[in-house]
């Protein structure tokens, strides 16, 4: 797995906001939009069998890096 700080630095602000919005889970009605679909395609989030949205381990690690402020390009 790539360093979560590098992953976080490569995400747009909108993608970072969507990652944070998914957080520990959102119901089926939570709209993913293009940024949410991007996160799913890259393996940061998934939709479970009930339609709920959740972060993967990779997504949680990336979100932690963002929340710690480790998402700048110098990392």
Buried (B, 14 or more C-beta within 10 A) or exposed (E): EEEBBBBBBEBEEEBBEBBEBBBEEBEEEBEBEEBBEBBBEBEBBBBEEEEBBBBBEBBBBBBEBBEEEBBEEEE
